[in-house]
């Protein structure tokens, strides 16, 4: 049996009578209808259990995570902290101050206020800006959103020349939640639209474009229901980012599997008279490679379970569920639908039994011409491609620094604009405090240590309860700057003199520092695990070690080049102010796990050609010619789905989508096409070391023929 995406030898035997296999497709269809009926009530409820609080993204063991959790249970810890900002370029007037007083009074009529000074406010040194901090009582998430919306309506309509904005952690959280609420549906519709367009271009058949979309939709709904069940059963952390990435994975990987299956099915329909027989032959041909590719993605994602970062560890099982659901649907439901409709599904380009393949009709392949060029100059092509990837990877040294919380929006919301106004007007102090929690017994000693720390501008007493006292520390440096990070380090060093666990340092800047530290630790742990898991799968599929190492080196090079290209464009072109600490690790997992898929398809075909009698060099060129087209189509579809992620309104998603999309395209059109093929050509039979193909191709071919004969005899 030839590998996926190839044209099998023409048969001269007369057409066999169609077999009675209609019951199996109907049974499969009925089974999936039952699964769909069970999944419908729960799939749409995944949004109810998605959590996007700060602690849901923070490292599980971080000091700042503990501070955030303790702060929530302190008296008043569930209040909504807000900040009213007034700014006039020509200087604030008495009328502006009176207006602020009326606005605060109007807000107080609707909500009980805390923390306000009666409308005096805090004026900047130049008299152009005033800020009025206040807090409203404990509210649930929905009520908090309504309150912030109503307060913004109350302060709307400022006089000419006066800028009025509502900021603070409460407003920032509401603005972030508004973005999160729009992401799921927008991402689903945009991804479906992109995939539908690419399928139309690829297949040029209206019905054939529809079936993979239907199958992907079933996989998406089933996976959402399963993830909802995992959350309820095991308290799994599911964030908007992990749910969004799961959607992209289902559409991208599922469509790739559909492209590979349909390509092989079309070829088998030219060789076999019955659609059921053709589908069974197609599944036998491409099934092992598809199973291996989905296995590498799933194992790579599950390696994230050992990550300390909550958002990363939660993404592992969520993404794996999505990939496995896509695999199950594409190997069962889609084949059943294709068989039930029959050859008509390809209308208007219906493959007829006995038709010659494109290669037999003498149509030259682009990838055949590429193979000829590789055979003439393999060393030059390998060296040039490697230098290009290395040059792009150098751009990683220009990646921006840590991404601040307020810089995670591609479009600036009002809360972020308010924080920017405060930062401009009060450069001598941070607009948000560093939070220090100390036990009541050691609170005085902690305050003394904090006040003597470098970079501290002011210390105020916060709330107290449960044996803890809160200290609000304002740094002299801007928020989340290098200077404020130095202040956090100084605070932690001074408080380390107290008994362990008696004083903790948190707040936004400390959280960002802990995120970066946890991401660095996770990279050292997760990356070797991913490489080891993928290497084991490749070695089992290809029955060699050199070929798997070659494929792994290729996908790592693609990821490095894509990350380096991100360093060249994130700041200068896209205007991103920082890089999310989790992007390098997550993009590595996706680039390696997904990129290896195409290496499996290419090398699996190459191995079958070699076992069938072709020399390794000829097998490499034949594999490129026969699988190049379908791999290119699959790569474009997968990259396009991640480009949709790059268009989302959060910088972290845009950065992730860009790096993975570029990595997939580099892997598809440069690494897989040129570098892996040219390296295989140069290594010749040694690429299969230590397998039997590296020693005696004839013996391996005879063993393969014996196994095939035994299967035919038992079948």
N, C-alpha and C positions, 0 to 999 in steps of 0.2 A: 504494500500500500504506500503510495507516495505521500509526501507531506502536504500540509495545508497550503492553499493558494497555488497549486501546481496543476498542470494538465497531465492526467494519467495516460498511459498508452492506450491507443485505440484498440478496441476488441473486434475480432472478426466473427465471433460466435453470433448466431441468430438471436433475436430478442427473446428473452425468457418471458413466460406468462407472468403477469403482475401478481404479486403475492397479496394475500388478504391481511393487510396490516392496518386497516382503517380503524379498528377498535382501539388500538393503542393511542393514536393521536387524540381521539375523542376522550379517552380516559384521562390523559394528561391535561387536556383542556378543562375537563370537569374538576380535576384535582385543584388546578390553579384558581378556578372560579370559587371553589370552597375556601381556599386560602384567602382569596381577595375578600370574600364575605366576612371572614373572621378578622381580617386586618383593618377593614374600613372603620369600625368604631374606635380603633385605638391609634391608627396612623396619624390622624389629624390632631391628636392630643399631645404629640411630642412637644409642641411649643409650650404647653402648660408646665412641663417639667424642665425646660431649659433654664439654666441659671447663669447670669452674667454679672453677679456681684464680684467685687475685687478679689475676695478670697477664693472664688471659683477658678481664678487664673493663677493665683499665687502658688509658690512652692509649699508643699504640705508641711515641711519641717521648718520653715523660715521664721525668724523672730518677728518680722512684720506681720506675718499671717496670724500669729498668736495675739499680737496687739489688736489687729482688726477684729478678731473674734471676741476678745475681752471688752473692747470698746462698745460693741453692740449690746452688751448686757449691763453696762454701767447705767445708772439713772440718767435718763435723757439720751441714751445712746442711740435710740431709734428716732430722734428728732431729725428734721430736715434743715440743714444749715444752708443759708442763702446769703447773698451779698448784693446789695443795691449800689450801683456805681453811677455817678454823675460826672460828666466831663465836658468842659467848654474850653476851646482853644484860647479865647480872649480872657479867660478867668471867670470863675463862678461868681454869680451875683447874689444879692440878698433874696431876689425872687426865686433863684434856683434852690437856695437853702429852704425857703418856705415851701416850695413845691415838694422837696424831699420829705418834709414833715407831714404834708398832707397825704403823700403817697403811703408813708408808713402808717399813718392813722387809718387810711382806708383799708390797708392790709390787715391792721389789727382788728377792724370791725368784723372781718371774715374769719380770721385765724388768731388764736392766742399766740403772742410773740414772746420770745425770750432772747436775751443777749443784746437788745437794742438800747441805745443811750438816749432815747427820746428825740432823736432827730438831729443831734449835734453833728454826728459823723466824724470821720477822720480825714482831715484835709491834707493834701500833698503840700510839699514845701513851696511849689510855684503857684499854689492857689487855683490850679486848673482842674483838679480832680478831687472828688470826695467819695468816700465809700462808707456804707452803712450796713454793718453785719447784723444779721438777726436770724432767728430760728423759729420754726413753727412746730407745733406739737406732733406727737407720734401719729403716723399715718401709714396705711398699707400702700403697696406699690401703685395701685390704680388711683387711690385718693391723692397720693403725692403728685402724680402726673397731672391730675385735675387742678390741684392747688397751684403748681408752678404755672400752668397755662392761664389760670384766672389771675394770678399776680402779674403776669406779663401783660394781660389785658388792662389791668388797673393802672400800670405805669406807662401805658402806650399814650402817644400823642404829646410828646415833649415839644417845647418851644423851639424856634429856629436857632441853630447853633449849639444846642444842648444835646449831648448824647447820653441816653439813659439805657443801661443794660442790667440784666439780672444774671448773676453768676453764683459761685459757690459750689460746694460738692453736690448739694441737692439738685441744682439746675443742671450741672454737668451730667449727673446720673440720669436725669429725665431725658436730656438730649441724646445721650448714648442709647437709652432704651428705645427712643423713637427710631433711631437708626437700625437697631437690632430687629425691631418689629417689622420693618419693611424688607429686610434682607431675604428671609426665607422664600416668600412668594416671588419676589423680583428675581432671585437667583434661579428658582425653578423654571419660571417662564422664559427667562433669557437663555438659559442653558438648553431648554427644549427647542427654542427657536433656532439657535445656532446649529444644534445637531440636526434638526430637520432640514435646514438649508444645505448643510454639507452632504447629507444622505441623498437629497435630490440631485445635487451635482454629481455625486458618485454613481448612483444607480440609474438615474434618468427614468425612473419608473415610479409612478405615484403610489401604487399599493405597496411596493417593496420598501419605500421610504417610511410608510406608516407603521408597518409591523414591528421594526426594532424600537420605535418610539413607544408603541403600546407595551412591548415587553419591558422596556426600561421603566415605564410608569408603574407597572406591576411590581417590579423589583424595588422601586423607591418607596411605594406605599407599604410593602411587606417589611422592608428594613426599618422604616419609621415605627411600625407597630412592634417589631421585635426589640428595638432600642427602648421604646417606651416601657415594655415589659421588663427589660434589664434594669432600668432606672427604678421601677417600683420594687423589684425583687432584691437588688443589690445596692441600691442608693448610688448608682453610677452617676458621675458628674458629666452632664451634657451641656456644653455652651453653644451659643449661636455659631461660633466659629467651627466647632467640631461638626455640628449638624449641617452647616453649609458645605464643608469639605466632603462630608459623606454624600451629599447630593451630587457634587461634581464628580466624585469617584464613581458613583453608580452610572451616571450618564457617560462619562469618559470610558471607563473600563467595559461597561456593558455594551456600548456601541462598538468598541474595538472587537470584542468577542463576536458580535453579530457580523461585522465586516469579514472577519476571518472565516466564520462558518458559511456565510452566504457565498463567498468567493469559491470555497471548495465545493459547495453544493451545486453551484452553476456548472463547474467542470464535470462533476459526476453525472449530471443530467445529460450531458453530451455522450457519456459512455454507457449509461444504463437506461433502460426504457421505463422503469417504474420509479416514481418520485420517492416512495418509501425506501426502496433499495438504495437510491442515490443518497438519501439523507443518512442512512445507516453507514454507508461508505464514507460520507463526509465526516460524520462524528468519529468514526474509527481513525480517520486520517488526522484530523485537527484536535481531537479531544485530548490526547496526552499533552500536547503543547499548551493548550488553553488551561488545563488543570494545573500544569506546572507554573504557568504565569500567574494565575490567581493565587496559587500557593505562596509564591514569593511575595506578592503584595500583602497578603494576609499575615504571613509570618513577620514581615517587616513592620507592619503596623502594630502587631501584638507585642513587638519588642518595646514599644513605647510604654507598656505597662510598668516598666521598672523606672520610668522617669519620675523625678521628684516634683516637677511642675504639674500642677493639677490639670491645666488645659491640655498638656501633652499626654499625660497618662490616661485621661478620659477619652482622648481622640482615638487611641489604639483600638479598643474593642468596637467603638462606634464605626470607624472606617472599615474594620475587618468584616463586620456584619453586612455593611453595604456591598462590599466586593463579593462576598460569598452569595448574597441574594442575587446579585447581577449574574454571577456564574450559574447558579441554579436555574434561573429563568432562561438564560441564553442557551443552555444545553437541554432544556426540556420544553418549555412553553413555545419559544420561537421555532424550534424544529417542528413541533406539532402543528403550528399555524401554517408553516411553509408547506408541509406535506398535505394538509387538508385543502389548501387552495391549489396546490399543484404547480405546474409550469406556468400557469397564467399569471402568477405573482410577478413574473419578470416582464410582463407586457409594458412596452411594445417590443422589447428585445428578448423574445422568448428563446431559450436554448433548446434546440431540437435534438432528439436522439440520433447519434451518428454524425452530427455536425462536426467539422474540424475545429480544433482550438485555434486561437489567434496565432500561436506559434506555428501551427501546421499550415495556416493560410499564408505564412510568409511575412507576417507583420513584424517588423523589427521592434524590439523593446528598448526603451530608454535605458533600462537597467542592464540590458545585454551590451549596449554600447559602453556603458560605464564599466562593466566587467572587462571589456576589451582594453580600455585605457588602463585599468588597474593591472592587468596582466603584463602590460608593456613597461610600466614604471611603478612597481609596488613600493620600492624603497623611498622614492621621491614623494609619492603621495602620502605615505605613512609619516615621513619626517615633517612635511609641510603641515599636515593636519595636526600633528602633535604640537608643533611650534605655535600654531594659531590658537589652540586651546590653552596652551601655557600663557600666551600673551594676554588672552582675555581673562584668565584667572588672576593675573596681577591686579586687576581692577578691584579685587576684594580688599586690598589695602586702602581703598578710598571709600569704603562703606561708611555711612554716617554713624554718629554715636548713638547712645541709647535713645529710644523713642519716648518722649514725655507723654503723659496722659492726655494733655490738651492738644497734642499734635497728632493724635490718632484718627483725626477726621480729615477726609479729603476736601470737604467743604466746611468752612468755619461756622459753627453754630453760635448763638448769642452768648451762651455761657463761656465759651472759649474767648470770644471777643472781650467779654468783661474781664477775664483774667489777664488778657493782654494789656488792657487799659491800666489795670492795677500794677502790673509789672513795669510799665513805662513810667507811671507816676510815682511809684515808691521803690526806686532801685536800691534803696538802703535796707530794705527788709523783704522777706518772702511774703507772698500773699496767702500762703497756706502753711499751717504749722507742722513741725516735726512733733509727733506724738510720743511722749515718754510715759510709760506706766510703771509705777513703783508700788511695792507693797506699803501699806500704811505704816508699818514698823520702820521702814527704811526711806520713807518719802522725804524727810528733811535732809538726810545725807545725799539722796539722789538729786534734790534740787541744788544743793551746794555744789555738787560735782558738775551739774549741767551749767550753772551760771558761770563757772570758771572755764568752760570749754571754749576753744578757739572757734570764732565764726558765729557765736550766739549774740543776737541783738536784743532779745527780750524773752523773758520766761513768765508765763502767767499760769495760775492754778486753774485746773479744769474741774471735772466732775470727780466724785468719790463714791465708792460703794463696793460691796463684795470683798472687802479687804484690799482694794486697789485705789490709788490716787493718780489722777491724770495731770500731767504737766504739758502745756502747749508751748513749744519752743519755736521762736521765730529766728531764722538765720539771717545774717546780713547779706547773703548772696541771693540772687534770683532763684525762684523755685525750680527744682530738678536740674540745676546747673552743676558744673564741676565743683564750684565752691560750696554749694549746699551738700553735695555728696561728701566732701571733705569734712564738713561739720558733722554729718551723721557718723562718719568713721570716728571722729574725735569723741563724740558722745558715747559711742559704744566702748571705746577704749577706756574712758574715765569711769563709766558705770560697771565695767568689768571688775573693778576693785570691790564691788558689793558682792554678797553671796550670790551664787549662780541662780538665775531665775527670779531674782528679787527686783530687777529693773529691766525693762524691755524698751527698745526703740522701734517705732513704726512711722506710719504716715506715707504719703505718695512717693517721696524720694527714696525712703528706705525700702519701700516695696519694689521700686524699679531696680535698686541695687541688688536686692535678694533675687529678683527675677533673673538678672544677668548672671549672678553667681550660680544659681540653680541650673540655668541653661548650659553654662560651661561644664558643670559636673555631669549633666545629663548627656552631653555630647560625648564625653569620655567613656560613658557607660553604654549608651544606646548604639552609637555608631559601630563599635566592634561586634555587638550582638547582631545588628542588621546584616553586616557583611558576612558573619559566620553563618547565619540562617540561610541567606541567599546562596552562599557558596555550597552549602549542603544540598539544597534543592537542585542547583545546576549540576553538581557532580553526579547526583542520582539520575538526572534526566539524560545528560550527555555521556555519562560513564567515562569521565576523564577529569583531570585536574587543571591542565594548562588552559583549555578552552574556557572553563568557568572563571579562572583568574583573569584571563584576557577580557571577558565580558564585564567583570566587576571593575577592572581598571578603566575600561571605556566609559562606564556610566558614572564613575566617580569623577573622571575628567570632564564629562559633560556638565555635571553639577558644579564643579569648581569654576568652569568657564561661565556658566549662567549666573552664578553668584557674583563673579567678577564683573560681568556686564551690568548687573544690578548696581554695583558700586560706582560705575561710570555714569549711570542715568538717574538713580533715585533722587539725588540732590539737585544736580544741574538741570535735568530735563523735567522730572516730575515734581520737583519742589518739596520732596519729603524731608522733614526735619530730623529724622532719626530712623533707626532700624530696630524693629521689635526683636528682643533677644531670642524668641523661639523660632524665628524664620530660618536661620541656618540649619538647625536640627530637623525641623519638619520638612523643609524643602529637600534635605538630603534623603530622608526616608522615602519621599515620593519620587524623587528623581531616580534613585537606585532601584526601588521596588518596581516602579512602572517602566523605567527604561530597560531593565533586564528582560521585560516581557518580549520586546522586539528582538533582543539577542537570542532568546529561547526559540522564537519562530524561525530565525535565520539559521541558527546552529542546528536545530532539530532537523530541518530540511537538509542541511549540509551533511549531517551525519548519515541520514538515510541514503543520500546519493552515494556517499563513500561506501556504505555497507552494500549498496546495490552494484558496486563494481567500479565506480568512477574514482580516479585519483583524487587526493584531497584538494589539489589546486583546481581541477575541473569542477569538483563538487562545490567549492566555494563560489565559483562564478555561476554555476547552475542555480545554486540556492539564491544568490542575489537576483538573478533574472526572474526566477519563478515567484519569489516572495516579496520582491522589492516594491511592486505596485500596491499590494494590499497593506504592507507595513507602512508605506508612505501615507496612504489614506487614513489608516488608524492613527498614525502620529499626528496628522493634521487635526483630526477630530478631538483627540485627547488634549492637544495644546489649545485648541479653540475653547474647550470647556473650562480650562484653567484661565484663559484670557477673560472669560466672563467673571471669574472670581476676582481678577485684577481690576475689573470695572466697578467693584462694590465700593461703598462710601467710607470704608475703614482702611487706613493705611496698612495695617498688618495683613489684611486680606489681599490688598493690591500688591504688596511686596511678595507675598507667598505665591499668588497667581502668576506674577511676572517671572519669577525665578524658575518655577516648575514648567511653565509653558516654553520658555526659552530652552531649558534643559532638555525637554522632550524633542523640540525641533532640532537642536544640535545633535541629539542622539540619533534621530531618525534619518536626517539628511547628510550628516557629516560622519559621525562616529560609526553608525551601523553600516552605512553604505560604503564608505571609503576605508576607514581605519581598521575596522574589524576584518573586512574582506581582504585588505592588503596584508594585514598581519597574519591572517590564516594562510594566505598564499606564500608568504615568506617562511612561515613555520612548517608548512607542508604537513606531512603525517605526524610530526611531533606535536601538533596542536591537540592530538588525541591522547597524549601521554597521561597516565600509564596504561590506558586501555588497549585492547587487542588491536584496534585500528592503527595504533602507533608502531606496532611490530609486524603484523602480517595481515594485510587487508584481505587477502584471499581466504584465510581461515575465518575471519570475521564474517565475510560474505557467505561462506558455506554454512556457518552456524546459523546465520539469519535465515538462509533458505531452508534449512532443516526445521527451524521453529515455525516458519510460515507453512511448510508442508504438513507439519503436525496439526496446526490450527485448521487447515483446510480439511484434513482427514476427519477431525472431530466435528467440524461444522457440517 
